Amino acid sequence: MTSETLFYIIIGIIVINFIIDKVLDHLNAKHFDDPIPEALTDVFDLDEYNKSQRYKKENYRFGILVSTISIIATLAFFFLDGFAYVDGLARSFSSNEIVITLIFFGLIMLASDILSTPFSYYKTFVIEEKYGFNKTTLKTFIFDKIKGWVMMIVVGGLLLSAIVWFYQTTGSQFWLYAWGLVTVFTVFINLFYARLIVPLFNKQTPLEDGSLRTKIETYASKVGFNLDKIFVIDGSKRSTKANAYFSGFGSEKRVTLYDTLINDLEEDEIVAVLAHEVGHYKKNHIIFNLVASVATTGFTLWVLSLFVGNEMLSEALNVNQPSFHIGLIAFGVLYSPISEITGLLMNYLSRKFEYQADNYAKTTFSGLPLISALKKLTKNSLSNLTPHPAYVFMHYSHPTLLERFQNLMK
């Protein structure tokens, strides 16, 4: 195989992925005007459903525009030897491979962010604003960008530097050291995400004493779940959409409720949502997902170690001097079909886990308030009630509302 052939394989993978995504989007969009399933007729009235359809269609059109511009820019970057140019630019600043790698990825990410920010702004301040979701101020939008960049530079830079150093000092065995580092980091983030990361972007306060906290504590005691950390997050700072999540394990486990969730749902519905989250913990889904993530990362790094040193990867991108960062770019595209398969498997398992967590909530609390909670959350976010099955299979980590309703009513 020549480097030219490898280049066109890379281009082929990018184009095929784009085509598959657009076909799935089109199939899904054809179902936007389907009638509401009979079991869900109480989710929307006619005006609300029409609004939901307009929201879905506008996002669909906007998504086509963004993805089309993205692939044009990506293909142009490949065909115009953009990686070779950025590599040369990075090498003009330093001869140290770690520094070169950091500058290389920093420049690419900066260019990507410059290209994507106007679309992110439009999505937030035009589309989300138009349909009543946006609560983000321009100041918050800008500061979120800055904080995200600082975190990426500090955390991402340190991790990337360490991985390149492992590669330089241990050769093909670097993946073992990199895997160990990423595993420690992953476990650390899972433990302390709510304590260290969330406060950078949101304010968290303990759920105040009252009937809701009493009901939550009563339920937790009933199922033998030690829960003394219940927090409310100011999700309304950015959006009217509601959420709740469980994070950490051991002494660091906590439940976080969006303030919008508390405002939108009745107390029994909130407890039902919480029971669903407890179900994930009781069924060991959190541990499974963590182990699966670590195992997948290890496999990916091992495969990377087999190919990243191959000069043909750099030559395929018209870079004369082989390097870890150029090999990583080429490998990332070539590996994407495998990561797509593992992603499909994880989505399938995630949907199964959602059923299990729903069943746990139904068994230990009640299914009816969970159903009404899911319906309200769907209504308030103008979610799609009639997605195409192929789109669900490829993209959904949760079953559809209709599927969850049917399962809970068994």
KOLPA-815574 format. One record per residue (C-alpha): residue number from 1; x, y, z. Coordinates in steps of 0.1 Angstrom, whole numbers, plus 5000, padded with zeros to 4 digits. Layout:
KOLPA-815574
+------+------+------+------+
| nuba |   xx |   yy |   zz |
+------+------+------+------+
|  NUM |    X |    Y |    Z |
...
+------+------+------+------+
END
This chain:
KOLPA-815574
+------+------+------+------+
| nuba |   xx |   yy |   zz |
+------+------+------+------+
|    1 | 5000 | 5000 | 5000 |
|    2 | 5013 | 5035 | 4991 |
|    3 | 5009 | 5066 | 5012 |
|    4 | 4987 | 5080 | 4985 |
|    5 | 4963 | 5050 | 4987 |
|    6 | 4963 | 5054 | 5025 |
|    7 | 4954 | 5091 | 5021 |
|    8 | 4924 | 5083 | 5000 |
|    9 | 4913 | 5056 | 5024 |
|   10 | 4913 | 5083 | 5051 |
|   11 | 4893 | 5106 | 5029 |
|   12 | 4869 | 5078 | 5021 |
|   13 | 4863 | 5071 | 5058 |
|   14 | 4855 | 5108 | 5064 |
|   15 | 4831 | 5110 | 5035 |
|   16 | 4814 | 5077 | 5042 |
|   17 | 4809 | 5087 | 5079 |
|   18 | 4794 | 5120 | 5067 |
|   19 | 4770 | 5103 | 5042 |
|   20 | 4758 | 5078 | 5068 |
|   21 | 4751 | 5106 | 5093 |
|   22 | 4732 | 5126 | 5067 |
|   23 | 4712 | 5096 | 5056 |
|   24 | 4702 | 5088 | 5092 |
|   25 | 4694 | 5125 | 5098 |
|   26 | 4672 | 5125 | 5067 |
|   27 | 4654 | 5093 | 5077 |
|   28 | 4648 | 5108 | 5111 |
|   29 | 4635 | 5141 | 5097 |
|   30 | 4610 | 5122 | 5075 |
|   31 | 4592 | 5112 | 5108 |
|   32 | 4590 | 5147 | 5122 |
|   33 | 4554 | 5150 | 5110 |
|   34 | 4542 | 5117 | 5122 |
|   35 | 4512 | 5118 | 5145 |
|   36 | 4518 | 5115 | 5182 |
|   37 | 4517 | 5079 | 5194 |
|   38 | 4484 | 5072 | 5211 |
|   39 | 4500 | 5064 | 5244 |
|   40 | 4517 | 5098 | 5244 |
|   41 | 4488 | 5120 | 5233 |
|   42 | 4489 | 5138 | 5267 |
|   43 | 4525 | 5150 | 5262 |
|   44 | 4517 | 5178 | 5238 |
|   45 | 4485 | 5196 | 5228 |
|   46 | 4483 | 5206 | 5191 |
|   47 | 4500 | 5240 | 5194 |
|   48 | 4528 | 5226 | 5215 |
|   49 | 4534 | 5197 | 5191 |
|   50 | 4535 | 5221 | 5161 |
|   51 | 4561 | 5241 | 5181 |
|   52 | 4580 | 5209 | 5187 |
|   53 | 4580 | 5200 | 5150 |
|   54 | 4593 | 5235 | 5141 |
|   55 | 4621 | 5232 | 5167 |
|   56 | 4631 | 5198 | 5153 |
|   57 | 4630 | 5210 | 5117 |
|   58 | 4650 | 5241 | 5124 |
|   59 | 4677 | 5221 | 5143 |
|   60 | 4678 | 5197 | 5114 |
|   61 | 4683 | 5224 | 5088 |
|   62 | 4709 | 5241 | 5110 |
|   63 | 4727 | 5207 | 5115 |
|   64 | 4729 | 5202 | 5078 |
|   65 | 4745 | 5236 | 5073 |
|   66 | 4770 | 5231 | 5102 |
|   67 | 4780 | 5196 | 5092 |
|   68 | 4784 | 5205 | 5055 |
|   69 | 4806 | 5235 | 5063 |
|   70 | 4826 | 5212 | 5087 |
|   71 | 4833 | 5185 | 5062 |
|   72 | 4842 | 5210 | 5034 |
|   73 | 4867 | 5226 | 5058 |
|   74 | 4880 | 5192 | 5069 |
|   75 | 4885 | 5179 | 5033 |
|   76 | 4901 | 5212 | 5023 |
|   77 | 4925 | 5209 | 5052 |
|   78 | 4935 | 5174 | 5041 |
|   79 | 4938 | 5182 | 5004 |
|   80 | 4956 | 5214 | 5009 |
|   81 | 4982 | 5198 | 5032 |
|   82 | 4970 | 5217 | 5062 |
|   83 | 4986 | 5193 | 5087 |
|   84 | 5020 | 5197 | 5070 |
|   85 | 5016 | 5235 | 5073 |
|   86 | 5007 | 5234 | 5110 |
|   87 | 5034 | 5209 | 5117 |
|   88 | 5060 | 5232 | 5100 |
|   89 | 5046 | 5262 | 5119 |
|   90 | 5049 | 5243 | 5152 |
|   91 | 5084 | 5233 | 5144 |
|   92 | 5094 | 5269 | 5138 |
|   93 | 5088 | 5276 | 5175 |
|   94 | 5107 | 5246 | 5190 |
|   95 | 5126 | 5215 | 5183 |
|   96 | 5112 | 5197 | 5214 |
|   97 | 5087 | 5171 | 5203 |
|   98 | 5065 | 5176 | 5233 |
|   99 | 5063 | 5213 | 5227 |
|  100 | 5058 | 5208 | 5190 |
|  101 | 5029 | 5184 | 5197 |
|  102 | 5012 | 5209 | 5221 |
|  103 | 5016 | 5237 | 5197 |
|  104 | 5003 | 5215 | 5168 |
|  105 | 4971 | 5205 | 5186 |
|  106 | 4967 | 5239 | 5201 |
|  107 | 4967 | 5256 | 5167 |
|  108 | 4943 | 5230 | 5152 |
|  109 | 4919 | 5233 | 5182 |
|  110 | 4921 | 5271 | 5180 |
|  111 | 4912 | 5271 | 5143 |
|  112 | 4884 | 5246 | 5150 |
|  113 | 4870 | 5267 | 5178 |
|  114 | 4871 | 5299 | 5157 |
|  115 | 4851 | 5281 | 5130 |
|  116 | 4826 | 5265 | 5154 |
|  117 | 4820 | 5295 | 5178 |
|  118 | 4797 | 5315 | 5154 |
|  119 | 4775 | 5284 | 5150 |
|  120 | 4775 | 5277 | 5187 |
|  121 | 4765 | 5314 | 5193 |
|  122 | 4737 | 5311 | 5167 |
|  123 | 4724 | 5278 | 5182 |
|  124 | 4723 | 5293 | 5217 |
|  125 | 4712 | 5329 | 5211 |
|  126 | 4690 | 5324 | 5181 |
|  127 | 4674 | 5289 | 5180 |
|  128 | 4674 | 5282 | 5217 |
|  129 | 4663 | 5318 | 5224 |
|  130 | 4635 | 5316 | 5198 |
|  131 | 4620 | 5285 | 5214 |
|  132 | 4623 | 5298 | 5250 |
|  133 | 4651 | 5276 | 5262 |
|  134 | 4681 | 5300 | 5264 |
|  135 | 4690 | 5317 | 5297 |
|  136 | 4727 | 5321 | 5289 |
|  137 | 4740 | 5356 | 5289 |
|  138 | 4768 | 5367 | 5265 |
|  139 | 4791 | 5371 | 5295 |
|  140 | 4784 | 5335 | 5306 |
|  141 | 4789 | 5323 | 5270 |
|  142 | 4823 | 5340 | 5268 |
|  143 | 4835 | 5329 | 5302 |
|  144 | 4824 | 5293 | 5295 |
|  145 | 4846 | 5294 | 5264 |
|  146 | 4875 | 5308 | 5284 |
|  147 | 4872 | 5283 | 5312 |
|  148 | 4869 | 5254 | 5287 |
|  149 | 4901 | 5265 | 5270 |
|  150 | 4920 | 5269 | 5303 |
|  151 | 4909 | 5234 | 5314 |
|  152 | 4919 | 5220 | 5280 |
|  153 | 4953 | 5237 | 5281 |
|  154 | 4961 | 5227 | 5316 |
|  155 | 4946 | 5192 | 5319 |
|  156 | 4947 | 5182 | 5283 |
|  157 | 4982 | 5197 | 5279 |
|  158 | 4995 | 5178 | 5309 |
|  159 | 4980 | 5145 | 5298 |
|  160 | 4992 | 5148 | 5262 |
|  161 | 5027 | 5158 | 5273 |
|  162 | 5029 | 5128 | 5295 |
|  163 | 5017 | 5105 | 5268 |
|  164 | 5043 | 5119 | 5243 |
|  165 | 5070 | 5115 | 5269 |
|  166 | 5060 | 5079 | 5275 |
|  167 | 5062 | 5073 | 5237 |
|  168 | 5097 | 5089 | 5235 |
|  169 | 5111 | 5070 | 5265 |
|  170 | 5094 | 5036 | 5262 |
|  171 | 5087 | 5032 | 5225 |
|  172 | 5060 | 5006 | 5216 |
|  173 | 5053 | 5000 | 5253 |
|  174 | 5041 | 5035 | 5258 |
|  175 | 5005 | 5024 | 5257 |
|  176 | 5008 | 5006 | 5290 |
|  177 | 5020 | 5037 | 5308 |
|  178 | 4995 | 5060 | 5290 |
|  179 | 4967 | 5036 | 5298 |
|  180 | 4977 | 5036 | 5335 |
|  181 | 4978 | 5074 | 5335 |
|  182 | 4944 | 5078 | 5317 |
|  183 | 4929 | 5052 | 5340 |
|  184 | 4940 | 5071 | 5371 |
|  185 | 4927 | 5103 | 5356 |
|  186 | 4894 | 5087 | 5347 |
|  187 | 4888 | 5073 | 5381 |
|  188 | 4898 | 5106 | 5397 |
|  189 | 4874 | 5126 | 5375 |
|  190 | 4846 | 5101 | 5382 |
|  191 | 4852 | 5105 | 5419 |
|  192 | 4856 | 5143 | 5421 |
|  193 | 4839 | 5157 | 5391 |
|  194 | 4811 | 5173 | 5411 |
|  195 | 4835 | 5186 | 5437 |
|  196 | 4862 | 5200 | 5413 |
|  197 | 4848 | 5206 | 5378 |
|  198 | 4812 | 5215 | 5382 |
|  199 | 4819 | 5245 | 5406 |
|  200 | 4839 | 5261 | 5377 |
|  201 | 4807 | 5265 | 5357 |
|  202 | 4778 | 5262 | 5381 |
|  203 | 4768 | 5269 | 5417 |
|  204 | 4758 | 5239 | 5438 |
|  205 | 4739 | 5242 | 5470 |
|  206 | 4727 | 5214 | 5494 |
|  207 | 4690 | 5207 | 5490 |
|  208 | 4673 | 5226 | 5518 |
|  209 | 4654 | 5209 | 5545 |
|  210 | 4617 | 5204 | 5537 |
|  211 | 4592 | 5179 | 5523 |
|  212 | 4612 | 5170 | 5492 |
|  213 | 4644 | 5163 | 5511 |
|  214 | 4624 | 5142 | 5536 |
|  215 | 4608 | 5122 | 5508 |
|  216 | 4642 | 5116 | 5492 |
|  217 | 4658 | 5106 | 5525 |
|  218 | 4629 | 5083 | 5533 |
|  219 | 4632 | 5066 | 5500 |
|  220 | 4670 | 5062 | 5502 |
|  221 | 4666 | 5047 | 5537 |
|  222 | 4640 | 5023 | 5524 |
|  223 | 4662 | 5009 | 5497 |
|  224 | 4693 | 5009 | 5519 |
|  225 | 4711 | 5036 | 5500 |
|  226 | 4733 | 5059 | 5521 |
|  227 | 4727 | 5093 | 5506 |
|  228 | 4737 | 5124 | 5525 |
|  229 | 4748 | 5145 | 5496 |
|  230 | 4719 | 5159 | 5477 |
|  231 | 4727 | 5191 | 5457 |
|  232 | 4708 | 5216 | 5436 |
|  233 | 4726 | 5231 | 5406 |
|  234 | 4717 | 5264 | 5389 |
|  235 | 4709 | 5248 | 5355 |
|  236 | 4686 | 5277 | 5349 |
|  237 | 4717 | 5299 | 5345 |
|  238 | 4720 | 5286 | 5310 |
|  239 | 4688 | 5268 | 5299 |
|  240 | 4652 | 5260 | 5309 |
|  241 | 4659 | 5223 | 5302 |
|  242 | 4659 | 5201 | 5332 |
|  243 | 4682 | 5172 | 5343 |
|  244 | 4694 | 5152 | 5372 |
|  245 | 4725 | 5130 | 5375 |
|  246 | 4743 | 5107 | 5399 |
|  247 | 4781 | 5111 | 5403 |
|  248 | 4809 | 5096 | 5422 |
|  249 | 4809 | 5064 | 5443 |
|  250 | 4819 | 5055 | 5478 |
|  251 | 4820 | 5084 | 5502 |
|  252 | 4819 | 5108 | 5472 |
|  253 | 4786 | 5097 | 5457 |
|  254 | 4760 | 5124 | 5454 |
|  255 | 4728 | 5132 | 5435 |
|  256 | 4725 | 5165 | 5417 |
|  257 | 4692 | 5180 | 5408 |
|  258 | 4688 | 5209 | 5384 |
|  259 | 4668 | 5237 | 5398 |
|  260 | 4647 | 5236 | 5366 |
|  261 | 4638 | 5200 | 5375 |
|  262 | 4626 | 5210 | 5409 |
|  263 | 4605 | 5238 | 5394 |
|  264 | 4590 | 5216 | 5366 |
|  265 | 4582 | 5184 | 5385 |
|  266 | 4561 | 5174 | 5415 |
|  267 | 4579 | 5160 | 5445 |
|  268 | 4569 | 5123 | 5439 |
|  269 | 4580 | 5127 | 5403 |
|  270 | 4614 | 5140 | 5415 |
|  271 | 4617 | 5110 | 5439 |
|  272 | 4609 | 5087 | 5410 |
|  273 | 4636 | 5103 | 5389 |
|  274 | 4660 | 5099 | 5418 |
|  275 | 4649 | 5062 | 5422 |
|  276 | 4659 | 5057 | 5386 |
|  277 | 4694 | 5072 | 5393 |
|  278 | 4697 | 5050 | 5425 |
|  279 | 4688 | 5020 | 5402 |
|  280 | 4719 | 5028 | 5381 |
|  281 | 4740 | 5026 | 5412 |
|  282 | 4724 | 4995 | 5427 |
|  283 | 4727 | 4977 | 5394 |
|  284 | 4764 | 4986 | 5392 |
|  285 | 4760 | 5005 | 5359 |
|  286 | 4784 | 5032 | 5370 |
|  287 | 4811 | 5007 | 5378 |
|  288 | 4804 | 4988 | 5345 |
|  289 | 4806 | 5020 | 5324 |
|  290 | 4838 | 5030 | 5342 |
|  291 | 4854 | 4996 | 5336 |
|  292 | 4842 | 4995 | 5300 |
|  293 | 4856 | 5030 | 5294 |
|  294 | 4890 | 5020 | 5308 |
|  295 | 4891 | 4987 | 5288 |
|  296 | 4881 | 5005 | 5256 |
|  297 | 4908 | 5031 | 5262 |
|  298 | 4934 | 5004 | 5268 |
|  299 | 4925 | 4986 | 5236 |
|  300 | 4926 | 5018 | 5216 |
|  301 | 4960 | 5027 | 5230 |
|  302 | 4973 | 4993 | 5222 |
|  303 | 4962 | 4994 | 5186 |
|  304 | 4976 | 5029 | 5184 |
|  305 | 5010 | 5016 | 5196 |
|  306 | 5011 | 4992 | 5167 |
|  307 | 5007 | 5018 | 5140 |
|  308 | 5016 | 5053 | 5153 |
|  309 | 5053 | 5048 | 5145 |
|  310 | 5046 | 5038 | 5109 |
|  311 | 5061 | 5065 | 5086 |
|  312 | 5033 | 5059 | 5061 |
|  313 | 5008 | 5076 | 5084 |
|  314 | 5028 | 5108 | 5082 |
|  315 | 5035 | 5104 | 5045 |
|  316 | 4998 | 5100 | 5039 |
|  317 | 4993 | 5135 | 5052 |
|  318 | 5023 | 5148 | 5032 |
|  319 | 5044 | 5154 | 5063 |
|  320 | 5080 | 5145 | 5056 |
|  321 | 5091 | 5141 | 5092 |
|  322 | 5073 | 5113 | 5110 |
|  323 | 5060 | 5122 | 5144 |
|  324 | 5036 | 5110 | 5171 |
|  325 | 5011 | 5138 | 5166 |
|  326 | 5008 | 5133 | 5128 |
|  327 | 5005 | 5095 | 5133 |
|  328 | 4978 | 5102 | 5159 |
|  329 | 4957 | 5123 | 5135 |
|  330 | 4958 | 5097 | 5107 |
|  331 | 4952 | 5068 | 5132 |
|  332 | 4922 | 5086 | 5147 |
|  333 | 4905 | 5086 | 5113 |
|  334 | 4915 | 5051 | 5104 |
|  335 | 4903 | 5038 | 5138 |
|  336 | 4869 | 5056 | 5136 |
|  337 | 4850 | 5026 | 5121 |
|  338 | 4861 | 5005 | 5151 |
|  339 | 4852 | 5032 | 5176 |
|  340 | 4818 | 5035 | 5158 |
|  341 | 4812 | 4998 | 5165 |
|  342 | 4822 | 5001 | 5202 |
|  343 | 4800 | 5032 | 5204 |
|  344 | 4770 | 5013 | 5190 |
|  345 | 4776 | 4985 | 5216 |
|  346 | 4779 | 5010 | 5245 |
|  347 | 4747 | 5027 | 5233 |
|  348 | 4729 | 4993 | 5232 |
|  349 | 4740 | 4985 | 5267 |
|  350 | 4731 | 5020 | 5279 |
|  351 | 4696 | 5015 | 5266 |
|  352 | 4694 | 4982 | 5284 |
|  353 | 4706 | 4998 | 5316 |
|  354 | 4680 | 5025 | 5313 |
|  355 | 4653 | 4999 | 5313 |
|  356 | 4668 | 4982 | 5343 |
|  357 | 4670 | 5015 | 5362 |
|  358 | 4634 | 5023 | 5352 |
|  359 | 4623 | 4989 | 5365 |
|  360 | 4642 | 4994 | 5397 |
|  361 | 4624 | 5027 | 5402 |
|  362 | 4590 | 5011 | 5394 |
|  363 | 4597 | 4983 | 5419 |
|  364 | 4611 | 5003 | 5448 |
|  365 | 4589 | 5034 | 5444 |
|  366 | 4564 | 5037 | 5416 |
|  367 | 4562 | 5037 | 5378 |
|  368 | 4534 | 5062 | 5374 |
|  369 | 4552 | 5093 | 5387 |
|  370 | 4583 | 5083 | 5366 |
|  371 | 4561 | 5081 | 5335 |
|  372 | 4546 | 5115 | 5343 |
|  373 | 4581 | 5130 | 5350 |
|  374 | 4594 | 5117 | 5317 |
|  375 | 4565 | 5131 | 5298 |
|  376 | 4569 | 5165 | 5314 |
|  377 | 4607 | 5165 | 5307 |
|  378 | 4600 | 5156 | 5271 |
|  379 | 4574 | 5183 | 5267 |
|  380 | 4595 | 5210 | 5283 |
|  381 | 4625 | 5201 | 5260 |
|  382 | 4603 | 5197 | 5228 |
|  383 | 4619 | 5163 | 5223 |
|  384 | 4612 | 5140 | 5193 |
|  385 | 4584 | 5115 | 5201 |
|  386 | 4587 | 5097 | 5167 |
|  387 | 4624 | 5091 | 5159 |
|  388 | 4634 | 5067 | 5131 |
|  389 | 4644 | 5033 | 5145 |
|  390 | 4677 | 5034 | 5126 |
|  391 | 4685 | 5068 | 5141 |
|  392 | 4677 | 5055 | 5176 |
|  393 | 4699 | 5024 | 5171 |
|  394 | 4729 | 5046 | 5159 |
|  395 | 4726 | 5076 | 5182 |
|  396 | 4704 | 5071 | 5213 |
|  397 | 4719 | 5061 | 5246 |
|  398 | 4683 | 5060 | 5261 |
|  399 | 4652 | 5043 | 5248 |
|  400 | 4626 | 5065 | 5233 |
|  401 | 4598 | 5079 | 5255 |
|  402 | 4573 | 5055 | 5240 |
|  403 | 4596 | 5025 | 5247 |
|  404 | 4601 | 5035 | 5283 |
|  405 | 4564 | 5041 | 5287 |
|  406 | 4555 | 5007 | 5274 |
|  407 | 4582 | 4991 | 5296 |
|  408 | 4570 | 5009 | 5327 |
|  409 | 4534 | 5000 | 5321 |
|  410 | 4540 | 4962 | 5319 |
+------+------+------+------+
END
